[in-house]
Amino acid sequence: MNKRLPILLSSRPETPIFWYKNEIITHAQFQRDVSRVAALLPLHPYLINLCEDRYLFALGFVASIIQQQICLMPAHRAEKEIERLAIQYPDSHRIDDAIIESFLNEKNSGTIAFPQEIDTEQLVAIIFTSGSTGEPKANYKKWGTLVDSAGRVAEQLRLNQPAQHTLVATVPPQHMYGFETTIIFPLVTGVCVHNSKPFFPDDIRHVLNEVSSPSILVTTPIHLRACVQTELHWPEIDFALSATAPLTEQLAQQVEQSLHTRVREIYGCSEAGVIATRETNKNSIWQLLPGYEFKECLDGFCLITPQLQEEIFLPDQIQLLDDQHFNLLGRQSDLIKIAGKRGSLNDLKIKLCALNGIEDAVFFMANENPDENSRIAAFVVAPDLEIKEINAFFSQQVDNAFMPRPLIKVDKLPYNETGKLPLKSILELYKQYRTNKYLKDSA
């Protein structure tokens, strides 16, 4: 017999759960709105959730659970990606902010009873990876898995304390990080979430000023870097939660000084969700969630969790310190071998960014099918430096085999909205460079 778990942790109807249109939404209001949306959803097996407003996204997601529909979350919002999903799942329909708002404004709609519990084995979502190392991959999420994972993260971050936190997030709800923290957390851990997705530092500050304390900023290294570069006066923040890429100790210190807060990080993957946490300025070592463990397997480590039957191969290299603690060394795909010499793309980036004046950089293999005879290329953001200066510095730091050829200055790197650099976007930018260079050379 399958187990069942509640959709909402709290049974108190007055408990806050979301902000929407500058007002606090209680559990009672949320249940009423979900019931109305569920009654109007077209009856298809799959629902492509394109809502940007977190509250409207949550309404569509929970309504789809009630109607036994599976919520599809695309890697990004490009129309080409949406069309790919529609072809892959032909019996699907789309929802967006306008559609959900029209459901809420429908005066003569019926309602569907809000169930208190859901079967733990019900498949509720398919989340697609960002494609940072290749094509997006589908990850299947059951209700019980999502609830169990969120509970363990809340326990480790102490989010189940009597003082309720309000989360403000810069990441989209379709991405695993944003989905877990800003959609599943409010349902099963008792936190309240602001519905917006502020992008610029002043917008982030404005929303933080709007919500009640204690608040948590859920964000990425790229957003935190932008925040510390401003001279804004920040409101009280209990802590900033960062993911999608490890923070440097230097940036973590700058965030704590500029935003007068603590910095915590979570490490995870789309296959398993959050795996571990750390407080960057206190300790660089990661701590696994309660009940999780690593197992050595071919070419790396596998993760074993209480809620997943299968073992998950980690895409990253780790150094296991004991049963619950580890160092993160970098992506498996980050390792390269050139002219018989081994190196790490991330290590090359760290060495290059040690030069004052370099704001950002990324190294990559320029060949579509790299081998040991391939060359490394790099994009660098360094407005006030010349390529000659950068190469002169870098040649003193690394073996000649790892010198990027070419090293290309750009105004900015093609980060997506979750703060990642998809390999596809990097290679597209490189293709544009090669085309433009050919045109110049031919002129």
C-alpha positions in Angstrom: 0.0 0.0 0.0 1.4 3.4 -1.1 2.0 6.1 1.5 0.3 9.5 1.3 1.7 12.9 2.3 0.1 16.3 2.7 0.3 19.0 0.1 0.5 21.7 2.8 2.6 21.1 6.0 0.6 23.5 8.2 -3.1 22.9 9.0 -3.6 26.5 10.2 -5.5 28.4 7.5 -4.1 31.8 8.5 -0.5 30.7 7.9 1.2 32.9 5.2 2.6 31.0 2.2 3.1 33.5 -0.7 3.2 37.2 -1.5 1.1 38.2 -4.5 0.2 41.7 -5.8 1.7 43.2 -2.7 -0.5 41.1 -0.3 0.2 38.1 1.8 -1.6 34.9 0.6 -2.6 32.6 3.4 -3.0 28.8 3.2 -6.8 29.2 3.1 -6.6 31.6 0.2 -4.1 29.4 -1.6 -6.3 26.3 -1.3 -9.3 28.3 -2.7 -7.3 29.6 -5.7 -5.9 26.1 -6.5 -9.4 24.7 -6.4 -10.5 27.3 -9.0 -7.5 26.8 -11.2 -7.8 23.0 -11.1 -11.5 23.2 -12.2 -10.5 25.1 -15.4 -7.3 23.3 -16.4 -7.7 21.5 -19.8 -7.6 17.8 -19.3 -4.3 16.6 -20.8 -1.7 14.3 -19.3 1.1 16.9 -19.5 1.2 20.6 -18.6 4.1 22.9 -19.7 4.3 25.4 -16.9 5.7 28.8 -18.3 4.5 31.0 -15.4 7.1 33.5 -14.3 5.2 34.7 -11.2 5.9 32.2 -8.4 2.5 32.3 -7.0 0.8 31.6 -10.3 3.4 28.9 -11.0 2.6 27.3 -7.7 -1.2 27.4 -8.4 -0.7 25.8 -11.8 1.7 23.1 -10.3 -0.6 22.1 -7.4 -3.7 22.2 -9.7 -1.9 19.9 -12.1 -1.2 17.5 -9.2 -4.9 17.4 -8.3 -5.8 16.7 -11.9 -3.2 13.9 -12.2 -1.3 15.9 -14.7 2.5 15.9 -15.0 4.1 19.4 -14.9 6.8 19.9 -17.5 9.5 22.4 -16.8 11.7 23.5 -19.8 15.4 24.2 -19.4 14.7 27.7 -20.7 11.9 29.8 -22.1 13.1 30.0 -25.7 10.3 29.2 -28.1 12.4 26.6 -29.8 12.8 24.7 -26.5 9.0 24.9 -25.9 8.3 23.6 -29.3 10.7 20.7 -28.7 8.8 19.8 -25.6 5.4 20.0 -27.3 6.7 17.6 -30.0 8.2 15.2 -27.4 5.0 15.3 -25.3 2.2 15.8 -28.0 -0.7 15.4 -25.5 0.3 18.5 -23.5 -0.9 22.0 -23.0 0.7 25.3 -21.9 -0.1 27.6 -19.0 1.4 31.0 -18.4 0.8 34.0 -16.1 -2.0 35.4 -18.3 -3.9 32.0 -18.4 -3.8 31.4 -14.7 -4.9 35.0 -14.0 -7.8 34.5 -16.3 -8.8 31.4 -14.4 -8.7 33.4 -11.1 -10.9 36.1 -12.7 -13.4 33.6 -14.0 -16.6 34.4 -12.0 -18.7 31.4 -12.9 -16.1 28.7 -12.6 -16.6 25.7 -10.4 -14.1 24.3 -7.9 -12.4 21.0 -7.3 -12.0 19.8 -3.7 -8.4 20.4 -2.4 -7.1 17.1 -1.3 -5.2 17.0 2.0 -2.8 14.3 0.9 -1.1 13.0 -2.2 0.2 9.5 -3.0 4.0 9.6 -2.6 4.5 7.6 -5.8 2.6 10.1 -8.0 4.8 11.5 -10.7 4.2 15.2 -10.5 7.0 16.9 -12.5 9.6 16.4 -15.2 12.5 18.9 -14.9 15.0 19.4 -17.6 18.6 20.2 -16.9 20.1 23.5 -18.1 22.3 21.8 -20.7 25.4 23.4 -19.3 27.4 20.4 -20.4 25.3 19.3 -23.4 21.6 18.6 -24.3 18.9 19.0 -21.6 18.1 15.8 -19.8 14.7 14.8 -18.3 14.5 14.1 -14.5 11.3 12.6 -13.1 10.0 13.8 -9.7 7.6 12.0 -7.5 5.7 13.8 -4.7 7.2 11.7 -1.9 10.8 12.4 -3.2 10.2 16.1 -3.3 8.7 16.3 0.2 11.4 14.1 1.7 14.3 16.1 0.2 12.8 19.5 1.2 12.3 18.3 4.8 16.0 17.3 5.0 17.2 20.6 3.6 14.9 22.6 5.9 16.3 20.6 8.9 19.9 21.3 7.9 19.3 25.0 7.2 17.0 25.3 10.3 14.0 26.5 8.3 11.5 24.8 10.5 12.1 27.2 13.4 9.2 29.1 15.0 10.3 32.4 13.4 9.0 32.0 9.8 11.3 33.1 7.0 10.3 35.0 3.9 12.2 34.0 0.8 13.1 36.4 -2.0 14.5 34.7 -5.1 16.3 35.7 -8.3 16.1 32.3 -9.9 13.2 31.0 -12.0 10.7 28.4 -10.6 11.3 26.0 -13.6 14.9 25.3 -12.6 15.5 22.6 -10.0 17.1 25.0 -7.6 14.3 27.6 -7.8 11.6 24.9 -7.9 12.8 23.2 -4.8 13.4 26.3 -2.7 10.5 28.6 -3.8 7.8 26.1 -4.8 8.3 23.0 -2.7 9.6 24.7 0.4 6.6 26.9 1.0 4.3 23.9 0.6 6.1 21.6 3.0 8.4 23.6 5.3 6.4 26.5 6.4 8.3 29.4 4.8 6.7 32.2 2.9 7.8 33.2 -0.6 7.6 36.5 -2.5 6.1 35.9 -6.0 8.6 38.2 -7.9 11.9 37.4 -9.6 14.0 40.6 -9.2 17.0 40.8 -11.4 18.9 44.0 -10.9 20.5 44.8 -7.4 18.1 47.7 -6.8 15.1 45.6 -7.6 16.3 42.9 -5.3 16.8 45.5 -2.5 13.3 46.9 -3.1 11.6 43.5 -2.7 13.7 42.7 0.4 12.6 46.1 1.9 9.0 45.1 1.2 8.9 41.8 3.0 9.0 41.2 6.8 12.0 39.9 8.6 13.6 37.4 8.9 14.2 37.1 5.2 16.4 34.9 3.0 17.8 35.9 -0.4 17.8 32.8 -2.7 20.2 33.6 -5.5 23.3 32.8 -7.6 27.0 33.9 -7.6 26.4 36.2 -10.6 23.6 38.1 -8.8 25.7 38.3 -5.6 28.6 39.7 -7.5 26.4 42.4 -9.0 25.0 43.3 -5.5 28.4 43.8 -3.9 29.5 46.0 -6.8 26.8 48.6 -5.9 26.8 51.1 -3.1 23.3 50.4 -2.0 22.1 50.3 1.6 20.7 46.8 2.2 17.9 45.8 4.6 18.4 43.1 7.2 18.8 39.6 5.6 19.0 36.5 7.8 21.2 34.8 5.2 21.9 34.7 1.5 21.5 31.2 -0.1 23.6 30.6 -3.2 23.7 27.8 -5.7 24.4 26.8 -9.4 28.2 27.4 -9.0 30.5 27.4 -6.0 31.2 30.8 -4.4 34.8 31.9 -4.0 35.8 32.7 -0.5 36.6 36.2 -1.6 33.1 36.8 -3.0 31.5 35.3 0.1 33.4 37.7 2.3 32.4 40.6 0.2 28.7 39.6 0.3 28.8 39.3 4.1 30.5 42.7 4.4 28.4 44.6 1.9 25.0 43.0 2.6 25.6 42.6 6.4 24.5 39.0 6.3 25.6 35.4 6.4 26.3 33.3 3.2 25.2 29.7 2.9 25.5 27.5 -0.2 23.7 24.5 -1.4 25.2 21.9 -3.7 23.0 19.6 -5.8 21.9 18.4 -9.2 18.7 18.0 -11.1 18.7 14.2 -10.6 18.7 14.5 -6.8 17.9 18.1 -5.9 19.9 19.5 -2.9 22.7 17.1 -1.7 24.8 19.2 0.7 25.2 22.6 2.3 28.0 24.7 3.7 28.7 28.1 5.3 31.4 29.4 2.9 33.2 31.8 5.3 33.2 29.3 8.2 34.2 26.2 6.4 34.9 25.3 2.8 33.9 21.7 3.5 30.4 20.5 2.3 28.1 18.6 4.7 25.7 16.0 3.2 22.0 16.1 4.1 20.9 13.7 6.9 20.6 10.1 5.7 22.5 10.7 2.4 25.8 8.8 1.6 28.4 8.4 -1.1 29.5 5.2 -2.6 32.6 4.8 -4.8 31.8 3.6 -8.3 33.4 3.4 -11.7 35.1 6.8 -12.5 33.8 8.6 -9.5 31.1 8.6 -6.8 27.5 7.6 -6.6 24.9 9.2 -4.3 22.6 7.0 -2.2 19.4 8.7 -0.8 16.6 7.3 1.3 13.9 8.3 -1.1 15.5 7.2 -4.4 15.8 3.5 -5.3 18.5 4.0 -7.9 22.0 5.3 -7.2 22.9 8.6 -8.8 26.3 9.1 -10.5 27.7 12.5 -9.5 28.8 14.7 -12.4 31.4 16.2 -10.1 34.7 15.1 -8.7 34.8 15.0 -4.9 37.3 14.3 -2.1 35.5 12.3 0.6 36.7 13.3 4.1 34.3 11.1 6.1 30.8 9.7 5.9 29.2 13.2 5.9 31.8 15.7 4.7 33.6 16.2 1.4 35.4 18.7 -0.8 34.1 19.6 -4.2 36.9 19.5 -6.8 35.0 20.3 -10.0 33.1 18.7 -12.9 34.1 15.4 -14.4 33.8 17.1 -17.8 36.1 19.8 -16.5 39.1 17.5 -16.7 41.2 17.8 -19.9 44.3 16.1 -21.4 46.5 18.0 -23.9 49.8 16.8 -25.2 49.9 14.1 -22.5 49.3 16.7 -19.7 46.2 16.8 -17.5 44.5 19.9 -16.4 41.2 21.4 -15.2 39.3 24.1 -17.1 38.1 25.6 -13.8 41.6 25.7 -12.4 42.7 27.6 -15.5 39.9 30.1 -14.9 41.0 30.6 -11.3 44.6 31.2 -12.3 43.6 33.7 -15.1 41.1 35.6 -12.8 43.9 36.2 -10.3 45.0 39.1 -12.6 43.6 42.4 -11.5 41.3 43.8 -14.1 39.7 40.5 -15.2 36.1 40.4 -14.2 35.1 37.0 -15.5 36.3 34.2 -17.8 35.5 30.8 -19.2 37.7 28.2 -20.7 36.4 25.6 -23.2 37.5 23.1 -25.8 37.1 24.8 -29.2 36.7 21.6 -31.2 33.3 20.1 -31.5 34.8 16.6 -30.9 37.8 17.3 -28.7 40.8 14.9 -28.5 44.3 15.1 -27.1 45.4 17.2 -30.0 42.6 19.8 -29.5 43.2 23.4 -28.4 41.8 25.3 -25.5 40.0 28.6 -26.1 38.8 31.2 -23.6 36.5 34.2 -23.4 37.5 36.9 -20.9 35.7 40.0 -19.6 38.5 42.6 -19.0 37.4 46.1 -20.2 40.7 47.8 -19.3 43.3 45.1 -20.2 44.8 44.2 -23.6 45.1 40.7 -24.8 48.9 41.0 -24.8 48.9 41.9 -21.1 46.6 39.0 -20.2 48.7 36.5 -22.2 51.9 37.7 -20.7 50.5 37.2 -17.2 49.0 33.8 -17.9 52.0 32.4 -19.7 53.8 32.7 -16.3 51.1 30.7 -14.6 50.6 27.6 -16.8 52.3 25.2 -19.1 52.3 26.4 -22.7 50.0 23.5 -23.7 47.2 25.2 -21.6 47.5 28.6 -23.2 44.2 29.5 -24.8 44.3 29.8 -28.5 42.4 32.0 -29.1 41.9 34.2 -26.0 38.9 36.4 -26.9 37.7 39.6 -25.1 34.0 39.9 -24.8 31.7 42.5 -23.0 29.9 39.7 -21.1 29.5 36.0 -20.9 26.3 34.2 -22.1 24.9 33.3 -18.6 21.4 32.0 -18.5 18.8 33.2 -16.0 20.0 30.7 -13.4 23.6 32.0 -13.5 25.0 29.1 -15.5 27.0 29.0 -18.7 25.5 26.4 -21.0 28.1 24.8 -23.3 25.8 25.3 -26.2 25.7 29.1 -25.7 29.5 29.3 -25.3 30.0 27.4 -28.6 27.5 29.6 -30.3 29.4 32.7 -29.2 32.6 31.1 -30.4 31.0 30.3 -33.8 30.0 34.0 -34.1 33.6 35.0 -33.3 35.0 32.7 -35.9 32.5 33.9 -38.5 33.2 37.6 -37.8 37.0 37.0 -37.8 36.7 35.3 -41.2 34.7 38.2 -42.6 37.3 40.7 -41.3 40.2 38.7 -42.7 38.4 38.5 -46.0 37.6 42.2 -46.2 
